[in-house]
Amino acid sequence: MPTPCFFALGESGELGARVALDAGMALAPLEERRFEGGEFKLRPLESVRGRTAFVLESLAGTEEYPVAERLVRLLFLLGVLRDAGAVRRVAVIPYLAFARKERRTQVRDPVNTRYVAQLLEASGADQLVTLDVHNPAALDNAFRIPVDHLSALPMMADHYATRSGVGPLVVMSPDVGGIKRAQLFRELLEERLGRTVELAFVEKRRALDVVSGGTVVGMGGDQPTVIVLDDLCATGGTLIRAANICRDAGAAAVHVAVTHAPLRQGVDALLQAEAIDRIVVTDSVGAPWVPPESSAPRDGKLVSLPVAPLLGQALGRLVSGRPLAPLLRRWPAGPDD
């Protein structure tokens, strides 16, 4: 059987190199040229005929590579790999942009998740590997190709299990929509700690970008430590609002844990929020966030967990035909799992 090949577009090259190393694969060479007017050329520099090709691109926009350009570059690379004879193309997208708009909430609303799915499938993607999407069920319904959802929750649970102390602990969702995610994280924490962890959420309503509500449901205990959990920090507003509500409700400490932080200003806002004691985030969008010295005193307030080992182990399992399910409950998963 031909060996698989692994490509990472230049804007995701640092993350791609670490994932390839953890997957036991070499990063395949790729010609990338940019022309005047914004056009570009992508060409694999080794044969892919008859091989499985993994392509990594994290869809977090930067000033140099906006999110729409990143998506188009990924689509074009998938297309050229199909034309060059790759028998299977696996899109590895740690942060999948446009996943928040997965349903219509107003008349004539777009369903961006479905449009992205159609574009990826039309360009030649045979499988998608992604991390902590906003709504896994909606993503499954949008795609006709196999979708493998990975999660950073087990590694976050391991992180907190060694740092939680003995006081009361609460996992909180900043809104009703994230309750299932918070419940799963609570279960993982309880398994590791061997004691009860409470579950709570903040009642929140949004209409035309106006947020209302603010009642805390389920938070008990005497001055608990609260972990506010979400899949994404964009501007930080929802998480800061939840942290302030927790403080007003008597929390002794408030931590924020998110998988994706695609915007630097969102992380900076969390760092400046006095109600938040610590922020745990993964490097799913690329290099770990290192905010400017002027933005806020860090002193260990920001912790970045690497996702390359998780993605690398997942790709290794795909190559060898082993299940990914153990990665959703335990980290790291054992060789016999």
N, C-alpha and C positions, 0 to 999 in steps of 0.2 A: 504494500500500500504506500503511495507517495506520501512523503512527509508534509505536514501542513506548513503554511507560511503565515507570517504575522506582519501586518503593516500598521503604521501609525502616522497620521498626517502631522506635518511639522509643528502645528500649533498645539498638538497633544503629544509631541514627541517625548518629552521628559517622562510623563506618566506612562506612555507606551513602552519606553525602554525598560522601566521598572516592572511593568506587567509581563513583558516578554521574558525577562530574567526569571521571574517567579513561576512562569508557565513552562520553563525549560526550553524556550524557543528563541532563536535569534531574530532580531528585528530586521526584516527584509528591506533592502534598499529601494528607494522611491525617488524618482526625478520629480521635483516640484519647481515650476517656473511661473512667475507672475509677469504679466504684460501690462503695458499702459492701458488705461481705461478699465482696469479691474479684472480683466480676463486672466485665466491661468491654464496651466497644463499639468496633468498628473500622469506618470508612466511608471509601472513597475519595472525594476531593472534586473529582475530574474524571472525565469519561466514559472508560470503558475498553472500551466496546462495539466489537467487531471488532478489538481491538488485542491485541498480545502484552504481557503484564504480567510483569515481573521483580520478585520479592519477596525481599529480603535479611533474614535473621535468623541470627545466630550463636548456637548453643545452648549457651552457657556460662552457668551459673547465677550469680546474684548474690543478695545478701540481699533486695534489692527485687524482683528478677525471678528466682525459682528456675527451674531448667532445665525443669521440667514446665510451668510457666506460659508460658515462652517458646515451647515446642512448641505448646501449645494456642492461643496468640495467632497463631502462624504458620498453623496449621490453619484457624482462623476467617477470617483474612484471605484465604487461598487460596479458601475457600468463598464469601466475599462477592464476590470478583473473578469467580468462575465465574458466580454468580447475576447479576452486573451485566453480563455479556456478553463478558468477555475471552475471546478465542478460544484463547489459549494461555497457560498459567501456568507460569512457570519459577521454581522454588524455588532460591535461591542461599544455601547454608548453608556458610559457610567452615569452621566447626567443627560437625561433626555428632555430637551427643551420642548415647549408647547404642550406638555403633558397635563398642565393644570386646566386647560380649556377642553375638557373631555365630554361636555354635555351642553345642551342649550338651556340657559336660564332666562333668556329673553327672546322675544320674537325675532327671527332672522339671525340669531346668534350663529357663529361658526362653530364647527367641531374640529378644532385644530389637530387633536390627537389622531383622528381618523385620516385627515389629509396627510399628515406626516407618514402614517402607516402606508398609505397608498403610494406615496412617493418612494419610500424605501423598497417596497415590493416591486414597483415598476422598474427601479434601477438595478434590481438583481439580488437584493438581500434574500437569503433563504432562511435565515434565523436571526433573532435578536437576543442579545444579552444586555441587560440593563440593571440598574441599581436603585432600589427604593423609589419607584415611581409614585406619583401622587395618588393614583387610583389604579391598582393592579387589575381589577375586574374590568374597568373601562378599557385598559390597554389590551387585554386579552380579546375583548370584543371588537376592537378596532383592527387587529391584525389577523390575517389568514395564515401567516407563517408561524412556526413555533416561537414562543417568547419565553425566555428564562429570566425570572425575576430574582435577583440576588438582594441581600439585605445586610446593612451595616449594624443592625440591632444586636446580633450576638457579640460582635467585638465591642460595642458600646456597653453591653451588659457586663462583659468581662472587665472592662475599664472601671465601671462603677462598683462592681462587686468587691474590688480590692481597696476601695476608697470611701465607702459609705458609712463607716462607723457603726455604732450600735443604736443610735436614736431612731425615731419614727421616720419613715421614708415614704414619699408619695410620688407616683408618676402621674403627670398631668398632661392632657391634651389641650392646646390653646383654643380648640374649637370642637364642635360636635363631630365634624367630619373625620377627625383624627383619632376617635376613641378606639377603633379596632387596632390601630398601630400601637397606641399606648397600652392597650390590654396585652398585646403580644409581648411588648417590652417588659411589662410588669411580670408576666409569667416567666420570662427568661431571667429576670433579676431574682425572683423568688427561688427558682431552681438553684441558682448559684449561691445565694445568701442563706438559704434554708430557714427563712422567716417570712412573715407576712409583709407585703408591700401594698400600700393603698393605691387606689385608682381614683382620679378626679378629672374634671374637665371644666372649661370656661364656656358658659353659654354666650354665643356670639352670633350676631346676624349682620349680613352685608347686603346692602341694596344700593346699586348705582355707586359703588365704591365708598359708601358711607357705612361705617361700622358702628353697631349699637349693641346693647346688652353688656353683661359683665358679671353675672352671678356665678360664683364658684359652686360647683356641685361635687360632693363627695370628699372634700378635704377635711379630714379630722386629725386627731392626735394633738399632742402638746408641742407646739413650735417645731413642726417637722422640717426636714430637708426635702425640697420639692425639685424634681427633675421635669422641666417643661420640654416635651419631646415633639419634634415636627420633622417632616421630610425635607423642608426647604426654608432657608432664610433669604428673602429677596431684599427688602428694605429694613427688615427687623421690627417693623411696627407691631405686628401681631404678637411676637414673642416678648417684646418689651412691655406691651400692654398686659399680657398674662403674668409676667414677672411682678409688675406693680400690684396687680390684683392679689397675687399670692402673698406679697409682703403685707398688704393691708389686712389679709385674712390671718396673719400671725405666723407666717413661715419664718423659720430661723435662718434658712439659707435657700437660695434659688439658683439652680443650675439650668442651663439651656443646652440641649443636645439636638443637633440637626445633621442630616447626611449631606445635604448640598448647600453650598453658599456661593452662588454664581456671581454675586455682586460685592465688590469690596466695600461699598458704602454700607451694606447691610451688616457686615462683620464689624465695621468701625462703630456703627450705631450701638450694637450689642456691647462692645467694649466700653463705651462711654456711659452705658446705663448703670446707675448706682444700685439698682435693685437686683442686678445679676452678679453672682459671685464667680461663676466659672462658665465657660463656653466650650463645648466639645463638638468638633466638626470634622468631617473627613476631607481628604484632598481629592474628591471625585472630579473637581473641575480642573485639576492640574496640580501645580506646585502648592504646598501648604500656604495658607494666608499668612503673610508677614506684614502687618499694617505699618504705616509710617510711624517714626518715633514720636511725632507730634500728636498722633490721634488719641492716644490714651495710655496710661501706665499699664503695662502688660503683667509683669510679675507672675507669670504662670496662669493668668486668667484665661488665655486661649490655648486649647489643646487640640492638635490636629492628629487624627488617626489615619494611617496610610491604607488605601484600598487596594494597592497593587498586589499584596499577598492573597487577598480574597479573590480578585479577578484572575490572578495567575492560577490559583488552585482550581477555580471553576473551569478555565479553559483547558487545563490539563485533564480534568475529568471528562470534558466533552471529547477530547481527542481519544482518550482511552475507553470511552463508552461507559463511564461510571456515573452514578446518580449525583445530582446537585443538591438533593433534598437535605442531606446532613449539614450542609453549610448554612441552612436556615435556622438550625437549632443550636449548633455548637461551633465555637471558634477557638483554635483551629480544629477542623474536623480530622479525625484520626485516619490512618491509612486503611483501616478495615471498615470504615463507615461507608 
